[in-house]
Amino acid sequence: MLKKLLLVWLLAILTPLAWSAEEGAPAQEEYVNYIELKPFVANFGTGPKTRFVKCEITIQVSSEAAHHAVNHHMPHIRNDIVFLLSSQSEESMKTIEAQQTLARQALKLVQNILVEEEGEAFVSDLFFTSFVMQ
């Protein structure tokens, strides 16, 4: 009787441990997080009429290390995005397709900064969550 009781007690303790080992923490590739950058305002174009663009950008990262790297290098990232926006023409921003191209350029710019500073691109995507030109 004591052996049966000991066996039942042992199974009761080990079964939850086995289940938690199977469930475990989510795999690294399952981590997805978004970093919302403060709005950008920049003048752009050439000619007598000054034009402005205001946009909000969200960056997608896939790890906590990426989240920390982006936040650590945020001043550099913001600076280079402002220069990218300032170098545009109205033609390079007025259509949805042009804005998607600009988003890809901004993504590549951010990835290049992080590769230069951290040795890894970290950022998996970049989105314009608002985009206004005037």
KEROKOL-142759 format. One line per 5 residues: number of its first residue (from 0); their letters; for each residue x, y, z of N, C-alpha, C, O, CB. Coordinates in steps of 0.05 Angstrom, whole numbers, always signed. Glycine has a CB too. Example, Ala and Ser with C-alpha at 12.3 -4.5 7.8 and 13.67 -1.06 7.14 Angstrom:
0	as	+264/-114/+156/+246/-90/+156/+264/-66/+156/+285/-66/+169/+226/-89/+181  +257/-45/+142/+273/-21/+143/+258/+1/+157/+268/+23/+161/+282/-12/+114;
end
This chain:
0	mlkkl	+16/-24/+0/+0/+0/+0/+17/+25/+0/+11/+45/-14/-19/+0/+24  +39/+24/+15/+57/+47/+17/+70/+52/-10/+75/+75/-18/+78/+42/+38  +77/+30/-25/+89/+33/-52/+70/+47/-71/+78/+64/-87/+98/+6/-63  +44/+39/-70/+24/+51/-87/+21/+81/-81/+19/+98/-99/-3/+36/-85  +19/+87/-55/+16/+115/-47/+41/+132/-56/+37/+154/-65/+13/+116/-16;
5	llvwl	+64/+120/-53/+89/+134/-61/+89/+138/-92/+97/+159/-101/+113/+118/-53  +80/+118/-107/+78/+120/-136/+59/+141/-144/+65/+157/-162/+71/+93/-148  +35/+142/-132/+15/+162/-138/+26/+190/-132/+22/+209/-148/-11/+157/-123  +38/+193/-109/+50/+219/-101/+71/+228/-121/+72/+251/-128/+61/+217/-73  +89/+210/-129/+110/+216/-148/+99/+224/-175/+108/+243/-188/+128/+191/-151;
10	lailt	+78/+210/-185/+65/+217/-210/+52/+244/-208/+52/+260/-227/+45/+196/-218  +40/+250/-186/+26/+276/-182/+46/+299/-183/+39/+321/-193/+11/+276/-156  +70/+294/-174/+90/+316/-174/+103/+318/-201/+108/+340/-211/+111/+310/-153  +109/+296/-215/+124/+297/-240/+107/+304/-264/+118/+315/-283/+138/+270/-244  +82/+298/-264/+65/+303/-287/+64/+333/-294/+68/+339/-317/+37/+292/-282;
15	plaws	+59/+351/-275/+59/+379/-282/+86/+389/-292/+87/+406/-310/+50/+396/-258  +107/+378/-282/+134/+385/-291/+138/+377/-320/+150/+392/-336/+156/+373/-274  +129/+354/-327/+131/+344/-355/+115/+362/-374/+124/+368/-396/+122/+315/-357  +91/+370/-365/+75/+387/-382/+88/+414/-386/+88/+425/-408/+47/+391/-370  +99/+426/-365/+111/+452/-368/+136/+451/-385/+142/+470/-398/+117/+464/-340;
20	aeega	+150/+429/-384/+174/+426/-401/+166/+425/-430/+181/+435/-447/+190/+401/-393  +144/+412/-437/+135/+411/-464/+125/+438/-474/+131/+446/-497/+112/+391/-467  +111/+453/-457/+100/+479/-465/+123/+498/-468/+126/+511/-489/+79/+489/-445  +139/+501/-447/+163/+518/-447/+158/+547/-456/+135/+554/-460/+184/+506/-466  +178/+562/-458/+177/+590/-467/+173/+590/-497/+182/+572/-510/+201/+606/-458;
25	paqee	+161/+611/-508/+158/+612/-536/+186/+614/-550/+204/+626/-539/+141/+636/-544  +187/+603/-573/+212/+603/-588/+219/+632/-596/+202/+649/-598/+210/+585/-613  +245/+637/-600/+254/+664/-606/+241/+675/-631/+235/+699/-632/+285/+664/-611  +235/+659/-652/+223/+669/-676/+193/+676/-672/+182/+688/-690/+226/+648/-698  +181/+668/-650/+153/+675/-645/+151/+703/-633/+128/+714/-632/+141/+654/-626;
30	yvnyi	+172/+715/-623/+171/+741/-611/+167/+762/-633/+183/+764/-651/+197/+747/-595  +147/+778/-630/+142/+801/-648/+134/+824/-631/+116/+822/-614/+121/+794/-670  +147/+846/-635/+140/+870/-620/+142/+894/-639/+157/+893/-659/+158/+874/-595  +128/+916/-632/+128/+939/-649/+138/+963/-632/+131/+966/-609/+101/+945/-661  +154/+980/-645/+164/+1004/-632/+153/+1028/-647/+159/+1031/-671/+195/+1005/-631;
35	elkpf	+136/+1044/-634/+125/+1068/-647/+144/+1091/-643/+151/+1098/-620/+97/+1074/-636  +153/+1103/-664/+171/+1126/-663/+155/+1151/-660/+132/+1153/-670/+190/+1127/-687  +165/+1171/-647/+152/+1197/-645/+149/+1208/-673/+165/+1201/-691/+168/+1217/-627  +128/+1224/-678/+124/+1235/-706/+148/+1250/-717/+163/+1262/-702/+100/+1253/-706  +151/+1248/-743/+172/+1262/-757/+160/+1285/-772/+138/+1282/-784/+188/+1243/-777;
40	vanfg	+172/+1308/-772/+164/+1331/-788/+189/+1341/-802/+210/+1346/-789/+150/+1354/-771  +188/+1343/-829/+212/+1351/-844/+202/+1367/-868/+181/+1362/-879/+229/+1327/-853  +218/+1387/-877/+213/+1401/-902/+227/+1385/-924/+247/+1371/-919/+223/+1430/-901  +217/+1388/-948/+228/+1372/-970/+225/+1388/-996/+211/+1408/-997/+215/+1344/-973  +238/+1378/-1017/+235/+1389/-1043/+253/+1414/-1047/+265/+1424/-1029/+207/+1396/-1049;
45	tgpkt	+253/+1423/-1072/+268/+1447/-1079/+249/+1466/-1093/+228/+1458/-1102/+292/+1441/-1097  +257/+1491/-1094/+240/+1511/-1107/+230/+1532/-1088/+237/+1531/-1064/+216/+1497/-1121  +214/+1550/-1098/+205/+1572/-1082/+185/+1564/-1060/+183/+1578/-1039/+193/+1593/-1099  +171/+1543/-1064/+150/+1535/-1045/+161/+1514/-1026/+169/+1492/-1034/+125/+1524/-1059  +160/+1520/-1000/+169/+1501/-980/+147/+1480/-975/+124/+1488/-970/+178/+1515/-953;
50	rfvkc	+155/+1455/-976/+135/+1434/-971/+144/+1419/-945/+167/+1419/-938/+135/+1414/-995  +124/+1408/-932/+128/+1393/-907/+116/+1366/-909/+96/+1361/-922/+117/+1409/-883  +129/+1347/-895/+118/+1320/-892/+117/+1314/-862/+136/+1320/-847/+135/+1299/-908  +95/+1303/-853/+93/+1293/-826/+85/+1264/-827/+65/+1257/-841/+72/+1310/-809  +100/+1247/-814/+94/+1219/-814/+99/+1206/-788/+116/+1216/-772/+109/+1205/-837;
55	eitiq	+86/+1184/-783/+91/+1168/-760/+100/+1141/-770/+89/+1130/-789/+65/+1166/-741  +120/+1130/-756/+133/+1105/-765/+132/+1085/-742/+136/+1092/-718/+162/+1110/-774  +126/+1060/-749/+127/+1038/-730/+147/+1018/-741/+147/+1011/-764/+99/+1025/-725  +164/+1008/-723/+185/+989/-730/+178/+962/-718/+171/+961/-694/+213/+999/-721  +180/+941/-733/+175/+914/-723/+202/+900/-717/+220/+899/-734/+159/+897/-744;
60	vssea	+204/+890/-693/+228/+875/-684/+219/+847/-676/+196/+842/-669/+242/+890/-661  +239/+829/-676/+232/+801/-670/+246/+790/-646/+247/+765/-642/+239/+784/-694  +258/+807/-630/+271/+797/-605/+273/+820/-585/+272/+844/-593/+299/+785/-611  +277/+813/-560/+281/+833/-540/+307/+848/-545/+309/+872/-540/+281/+821/-512  +327/+834/-554/+353/+846/-560/+350/+867/-582/+362/+889/-581/+374/+825/-569;
65	ahhav	+333/+861/-602/+328/+880/-623/+314/+905/-612/+320/+928/-620/+311/+867/-645  +295/+901/-595/+280/+923/-582/+300/+942/-567/+298/+966/-570/+259/+912/-563  +317/+930/-552/+337/+946/-538/+357/+960/-556/+364/+983/-552/+352/+928/-518  +365/+946/-578/+384/+958/-596/+371/+983/-610/+384/+1003/-613/+393/+938/-617  +346/+980/-619/+333/+1002/-632/+330/+1026/-613/+336/+1048/-620/+305/+994/-642;
70	nhhmp	+321/+1020/-589/+319/+1042/-569/+345/+1055/-563/+347/+1080/-559/+306/+1032/-544  +366/+1039/-561/+393/+1050/-555/+403/+1069/-577/+416/+1089/-571/+413/+1027/-550  +397/+1062/-602/+407/+1077/-624/+386/+1096/-636/+389/+1105/-659/+418/+1059/-646  +365/+1101/-621/+343/+1118/-631/+351/+1145/-641/+342/+1154/-662/+322/+1121/-610  +369/+1160/-627/+377/+1186/-638/+389/+1184/-666/+383/+1201/-684/+397/+1199/-620;
75	hirnd	+406/+1165/-670/+419/+1161/-697/+398/+1153/-717/+398/+1164/-740/+440/+1139/-695  +380/+1136/-710/+358/+1127/-729/+341/+1151/-736/+335/+1155/-760/+341/+1104/-716  +332/+1166/-716/+314/+1189/-722/+329/+1210/-740/+317/+1220/-758/+306/+1202/-695  +354/+1215/-734/+369/+1234/-750/+370/+1226/-779/+365/+1242/-797/+398/+1237/-739  +377/+1201/-784/+379/+1192/-812/+352/+1190/-826/+351/+1195/-850/+393/+1164/-812;
80	ivfll	+331/+1184/-812/+304/+1184/-824/+296/+1213/-832/+284/+1217/-853/+283/+1172/-805  +302/+1232/-815/+296/+1260/-821/+311/+1269/-847/+299/+1282/-864/+303/+1279/-798  +336/+1261/-849/+352/+1268/-873/+341/+1253/-897/+340/+1265/-919/+381/+1261/-869  +331/+1229/-894/+319/+1214/-916/+294/+1228/-926/+290/+1232/-950/+313/+1185/-908  +277/+1236/-907/+252/+1250/-914/+258/+1277/-927/+245/+1285/-947/+235/+1255/-889;
85	ssqse	+278/+1292/-917/+285/+1318/-928/+296/+1316/-956/+293/+1336/-971/+305/+1332/-910  +307/+1294/-963/+319/+1291/-990/+299/+1283/-1012/+307/+1280/-1035/+342/+1271/-989  +274/+1279/-1004/+254/+1270/-1023/+243/+1293/-1039/+244/+1316/-1032/+232/+1255/-1009  +231/+1285/-1062/+215/+1305/-1078/+186/+1298/-1075/+179/+1277/-1064/+224/+1304/-1108  +169/+1315/-1085/+140/+1309/-1083/+133/+1284/-1099/+117/+1268/-1090/+123/+1333/-1094;
90	esmkt	+146/+1280/-1122/+142/+1257/-1138/+149/+1231/-1124/+136/+1210/-1128/+157/+1258/-1164  +169/+1232/-1107/+178/+1208/-1093/+162/+1201/-1068/+168/+1182/-1054/+208/+1211/-1085  +140/+1218/-1063/+124/+1212/-1040/+94/+1214/-1044/+79/+1208/-1026/+131/+1231/-1018  +85/+1222/-1068/+57/+1229/-1071/+38/+1205/-1076/+14/+1207/-1072/+53/+1248/-1093  +49/+1182/-1085/+31/+1159/-1089/+36/+1138/-1068/+57/+1139/-1054/+36/+1147/-1118;
95	ieaqq	+18/+1120/-1066/+21/+1098/-1046/+45/+1081/-1053/+60/+1073/-1035/-5/+1080/-1046  +49/+1076/-1079/+73/+1060/-1087/+99/+1074/-1080/+118/+1062/-1071/+72/+1054/-1117  +99/+1101/-1084/+123/+1116/-1077/+128/+1116/-1046/+151/+1114/-1038/+120/+1145/-1086  +107/+1117/-1031/+109/+1116/-1002/+119/+1088/-993/+134/+1086/-973/+83/+1122/-988  +110/+1067/-1006/+120/+1040/-1000/+149/+1037/-1007/+164/+1025/-992/+103/+1019/-1015;
100	tlarq	+158/+1050/-1029/+186/+1050/-1036/+202/+1065/-1015/+224/+1056/-1006/+191/+1062/-1063  +191/+1087/-1006/+205/+1103/-985/+206/+1087/-959/+227/+1089/-945/+189/+1130/-980  +186/+1072/-952/+186/+1056/-928/+208/+1034/-930/+221/+1029/-910/+158/+1042/-923  +211/+1023/-954/+233/+1003/-958/+260/+1016/-955/+278/+1004/-944/+230/+989/-985  +263/+1040/-965/+288/+1055/-962/+294/+1061/-933/+316/+1058/-923/+288/+1081/-978;
105	alklv	+273/+1069/-918/+277/+1075/-890/+284/+1049/-874/+300/+1050/-856/+251/+1087/-878  +271/+1027/-881/+277/+1001/-868/+306/+994/-873/+321/+987/-854/+259/+979/-879  +315/+996/-898/+343/+990/-904/+362/+1008/-889/+383/+1000/-879/+348/+992/-935  +355/+1034/-887/+371/+1053/-872/+374/+1045/-843/+396/+1045/-832/+359/+1081/-875  +352/+1038/-830/+352/+1030/-802/+368/+1004/-799/+384/+1002/-780/+323/+1026/-791;
110	qnilv	+364/+985/-817/+379/+960/-815/+409/+965/-818/+425/+953/-804/+370/+941/-836  +417/+983/-836/+445/+989/-840/+457/+1002/-815/+480/+996/-808/+449/+1008/-864  +443/+1020/-802/+452/+1032/-777/+457/+1011/-756/+478/+1011/-743/+432/+1053/-767  +438/+992/-753/+441/+972/-733/+463/+952/-739/+477/+942/-721/+414/+957/-729  +467/+945/-765/+489/+928/-772/+515/+942/-766/+534/+929/-756/+487/+920/-802;
115	eeege	+517/+967/-772/+542/+983/-767/+547/+984/-737/+570/+981/-728/+539/+1011/-778  +527/+989/-721/+530/+993/-692/+530/+967/-676/+544/+965/-656/+509/+1011/-682  +514/+948/-684/+510/+924/-667/+519/+898/-681/+521/+877/-668/+481/+921/-660  +523/+899/-707/+532/+875/-721/+508/+858/-731/+513/+836/-742/+549/+859/-704  +484/+867/-727/+460/+852/-736/+438/+872/-743/+436/+894/-732/+450/+833/-713;
120	afvsd	+422/+865/-764/+401/+883/-774/+378/+887/-754/+367/+909/-753/+391/+873/-800  +371/+866/-740/+350/+867/-719/+322/+873/-728/+303/+860/-720/+358/+886/-698  +318/+894/-745/+291/+903/-752/+281/+887/-775/+295/+884/-796/+291/+933/-759  +256/+876/-773/+245/+860/-794/+226/+875/-813/+222/+866/-835/+231/+836/-782  +214/+897/-804/+197/+913/-821/+193/+941/-810/+199/+946/-787/+169/+899/-824;
125	lffts	+184/+958/-828/+179/+986/-820/+154/+995/-835/+150/+990/-859/+204/+1004/-828  +136/+1009/-820/+110/+1017/-831/+106/+1047/-827/+114/+1058/-806/+87/+1001/-818  +94/+1061/-846/+84/+1088/-841/+56/+1084/-830/+38/+1073/-844/+84/+1105/-868  +51/+1093/-806/+24/+1090/-795/+8/+1116/-801/-17/+1115/-798/+25/+1085/-765  +21/+1137/-808/+7/+1161/-819/+27/+1175/-837/+52/+1173/-833/-4/+1180/-796;
130	fvmq	+17/+1189/-857/+35/+1202/-877/+20/+1226/-888/+0/+1222/-903/+45/+1182/-899  +28/+1250/-882/+15/+1274/-892/+35/+1293/-904/+56/+1299/-892/-1/+1288/-869  +29/+1302/-929/+46/+1322/-942/+30/+1347/-945/+6/+1346/-950/+57/+1312/-970  +43/+1370/-943/+30/+1396/-949/+50/+1416/-959/+42/+1438/-966/+15/+1407/-924;
end
